[in-house]
């Protein structure tokens, strides 16, 4: 069956279900998307938080979602994820007021409203094939950036 695999735990072979395999792909993909999202607007090795302007090494920033990550359809949209400092992304829960201002300035009202609409109206479940394709796509984006 597609999406299953075998994993060895001690002396036992445990069959992975499709859900477990998909979860691992989501984790792999997020690691690459996170790096891309933090580096795409960096100058050299440094970037700024899009919501407060804090400037630091890109590794010290987080990849923050404008539309929360639980909305699967827009979860991996590059225009939905940007560099944020841990304070804005975590303690301030995305600092959404400032994030909204940033998004409107960068992408315009039409793009922001389209993303909001899609995230609320389209219920989506990623397939393993789609996740693998996104992994390849984001790896290529990083290579194109010379990273």
TIMILUM-945936 format. One line per field, with one value per atom (N, C-alpha, C): x, y, z. Coordinates in steps of 0.2 Angstrom, whole numbers, always signed. Layout:
east	c(X, ...);
north	c(Y, ...);
up	c(Z, ...);
end
This chain:
east	c(+4, +0, +4, +3, +7, +6, +12, +12, +13, +15, +17, +24, +27, +34, +36, +42, +44, +49, +49, +54, +56, +62, +65, +65, +62, +62, +65, +71, +74, +74, +72, +71, +65, +60, +54, +53, +50, +48, +41, +40, +34, +32, +26, +23, +21, +23, +21, +15, +10, +4, +5, +0, +0, +1, -3, -3, +4, +7, +14, +19, +18, +23, +21, +15, +13, +16, +15, +17, +25, +29, +36, +37, +34, +35, +33, +28, +26, +32, +35, +40, +46, +48, +54, +52, +46, +45, +45, +42, +42, +50, +54, +61, +64, +62, +65, +61, +55, +50, +52, +54, +56, +62, +67, +74, +72, +69, +68, +64, +59, +55, +59, +64, +68, +74, +76, +81, +79, +73, +71, +72, +71, +72, +78, +82, +89, +93, +97, +103, +109, +112, +118, +115, +118, +115, +110, +109, +104, +98, +93, +86, +82, +77, +73, +66, +63, +57, +52, +47, +43, +37, +37, +32, +35, +41, +44, +50, +53, +59, +66, +65, +71, +76, +82, +87, +92, +93, +97, +99, +103, +105, +99, +98, +92, +90, +95, +94, +91, +92, +89, +81, +79, +72, +68, +61, +57, +53, +50, +46, +39, +36, +29, +24, +18, +13, +8, +6, +1, -6, -8, -13, -11, -14, -11, -10, -5, -3, -8, -13, -18, -23, -22, -26, -22, -23, -19, -18, -23, -22, -17, -16, -11, -5, -5, +1, +8, +9, +15, +16, +11, +11, +17, +22, +28, +25, +20, +18, +14, +13, +10, +15, +21, +26, +32, +34, +40, +43, +49, +54, +50, +50, +48, +52, +53, +57, +53, +56, +52, +47, +48, +43, +37, +38, +32, +28, +32, +29, +26, +29, +27, +23, +26, +23, +17, +18, +13, +8, +9, +5, +4, +10, +11, +11, +9, +9, +4, -2, -6, -7, -8, -10, -4, +2, +8, +9, +8, +8, +3, -3, -8, -5, -3, +0, +6, +10, +16, +13, +8, +5, +2, -2, -6, -1, +4, +9, +13, +15, +19, +15, +9, +6, -1, -3, -10, -16, -21, -27, -30, -30, -33, -30, -23, -19, -21, -21, -22, -29, -34, -41, -42, -38, -39, -36, -30, -27, -32, -35, -40, -46, -48, -54, -52, -47, -45, -44, -41, -39, -46, -51, -57, -62, -61, -66, -64, -57, -55, -52, -55, -53, -48, -42, -37, -33, -31, -27, -21, -15, -10, -8, -7, -5, +3, +5, +12, +15, +12, +15, +16, +11, +11, +17, +17, +22, +29, +30, +37, +38, +33, +35, +36, +33, +34, +41, +43, +50, +55, +54, +59, +59, +53, +52, +56, +55, +58, +66, +68, +75, +78, +74, +77, +77, +72, +72, +78, +80, +86, +92, +92, +98, +99, +93, +93, +95, +94, +96, +104, +107, +114, +115, +110, +110, +111);
north	c(-6, +0, +6, +11, +17, +21, +24, +28, +24, +17, +13, +12, +10, +8, +4, +1, -3, +1, +1, +4, -1, -1, -6, -3, -5, -3, -9, -8, -14, -20, -25, -31, -32, -27, -28, -23, -26, -22, -19, -13, -9, -6, -8, -5, +2, +7, +14, +15, +18, +19, +25, +27, +32, +39, +39, +45, +46, +41, +42, +44, +41, +43, +51, +52, +59, +64, +62, +67, +68, +63, +63, +68, +67, +72, +79, +80, +87, +90, +86, +88, +90, +85, +87, +93, +94, +100, +106, +106, +112, +114, +110, +112, +116, +113, +117, +123, +123, +129, +135, +132, +137, +141, +137, +140, +145, +142, +147, +153, +153, +158, +163, +161, +166, +169, +165, +168, +172, +171, +174, +182, +185, +192, +194, +190, +191, +195, +199, +202, +199, +195, +190, +185, +186, +181, +184, +190, +194, +196, +196, +197, +201, +204, +207, +204, +205, +203, +207, +204, +208, +212, +210, +214, +219, +218, +223, +226, +223, +226, +224, +219, +217, +213, +216, +213, +209, +203, +198, +193, +188, +182, +178, +176, +173, +167, +163, +157, +159, +165, +167, +169, +170, +171, +165, +166, +160, +161, +156, +157, +157, +163, +165, +165, +162, +162, +168, +171, +176, +173, +168, +164, +158, +156, +151, +144, +141, +135, +129, +130, +124, +125, +130, +131, +127, +121, +117, +120, +123, +125, +130, +135, +140, +139, +133, +132, +133, +131, +131, +136, +141, +146, +151, +152, +156, +163, +166, +173, +173, +167, +167, +166, +165, +164, +168, +172, +177, +176, +179, +179, +184, +181, +184, +183, +187, +186, +182, +178, +174, +177, +184, +187, +189, +191, +192, +186, +181, +175, +171, +171, +167, +171, +175, +178, +183, +186, +190, +187, +180, +176, +179, +180, +182, +190, +194, +201, +203, +200, +200, +207, +212, +219, +221, +221, +223, +218, +212, +207, +209, +211, +213, +219, +224, +230, +228, +224, +221, +218, +213, +210, +214, +219, +223, +228, +230, +234, +230, +224, +220, +217, +214, +210, +214, +218, +222, +218, +222, +220, +214, +214, +208, +201, +201, +195, +193, +197, +196, +193, +196, +194, +187, +186, +179, +174, +175, +170, +169, +174, +173, +169, +170, +167, +159, +158, +151, +147, +150, +147, +145, +149, +148, +143, +143, +140, +133, +132, +126, +122, +116, +111, +106, +105, +102, +97, +92, +87, +85, +86, +85, +78, +76, +69, +68, +62, +61, +64, +63, +65, +73, +76, +83, +86, +83, +84, +83, +78, +76, +81, +83, +88, +95, +97, +103, +103, +97, +97, +98, +95, +96, +103, +106, +113, +118, +117, +122, +121, +114, +113, +117, +117, +120, +128, +130, +138, +140, +135, +137, +137, +132, +131, +137, +140, +145, +152, +152, +157, +157, +151, +150, +148, +145, +143, +136);
up	c(+0, +0, +0, -4, -5, +2, +4, +10, +16, +15, +21, +20, +26, +26, +32, +32, +38, +42, +48, +52, +58, +59, +64, +71, +76, +83, +87, +89, +92, +87, +89, +85, +82, +83, +79, +73, +68, +62, +63, +63, +64, +58, +55, +49, +51, +46, +47, +43, +46, +42, +38, +33, +29, +33, +38, +42, +45, +48, +51, +46, +40, +34, +32, +32, +30, +35, +41, +47, +46, +44, +44, +38, +32, +26, +28, +32, +34, +38, +43, +47, +43, +38, +33, +29, +26, +22, +27, +33, +37, +38, +39, +40, +35, +28, +22, +21, +22, +21, +26, +32, +38, +36, +34, +32, +26, +21, +15, +17, +21, +23, +27, +31, +35, +31, +25, +21, +15, +13, +7, +7, +12, +12, +16, +17, +21, +16, +19, +16, +19, +15, +17, +22, +28, +34, +38, +37, +42, +39, +43, +41, +47, +45, +50, +51, +57, +59, +55, +51, +47, +51, +58, +62, +67, +69, +73, +71, +66, +63, +66, +71, +75, +70, +69, +64, +68, +65, +68, +62, +64, +60, +58, +52, +50, +55, +57, +61, +68, +70, +76, +76, +70, +68, +67, +67, +66, +60, +57, +51, +54, +53, +56, +51, +52, +47, +48, +43, +43, +45, +40, +42, +45, +51, +55, +52, +54, +51, +51, +55, +56, +49, +46, +39, +34, +33, +28, +21, +18, +11, +10, +15, +15, +19, +22, +27, +24, +17, +14, +9, +8, +3, +5, +1, +2, +4, +2, +3, +10, +13, +20, +26, +24, +29, +28, +34, +34, +40, +40, +46, +52, +58, +63, +69, +74, +80, +84, +89, +94, +98, +99, +103, +99, +93, +89, +87, +85, +83, +89, +94, +100, +105, +109, +114, +112, +106, +104, +99, +98, +94, +87, +84, +77, +76, +82, +81, +75, +75, +69, +66, +71, +68, +64, +66, +62, +56, +57, +52, +46, +48, +43, +39, +43, +39, +34, +37, +32, +26, +27, +21, +16, +19, +14, +10, +14, +10, +5, +7, +2, -3, -2, -7, -9, -6, -7, -5, -4, -1, -5, -11, -15, -13, -13, -12, -4, +0, +7, +8, +5, +5, +2, -4, -7, -3, +1, +5, +11, +14, +19, +17, +11, +9, +7, +4, +3, +9, +14, +20, +24, +23, +27, +23, +16, +12, +9, +9, +6, +12, +13, +17, +13, +16, +12, +16, +13, +15, +10, +12, +8, +7, +1, -1, +0, +0, +0, -6, -12, -18, -18, -16, -15, -10, -5, +0, -3, -6, -9, -14, -18, -23, -20, -15, -12, -8, -6, -3, -9, -14, -20, -22, -23, -25, -20, -14, -9, -9, -10, -10, -16, -22, -27, -26, -23, -21, -17, -12, -8, -13, -17, -21, -26, -29, -33, -29, -23, -19, -17, -19, -17, -10, -7, +0, +1);
end
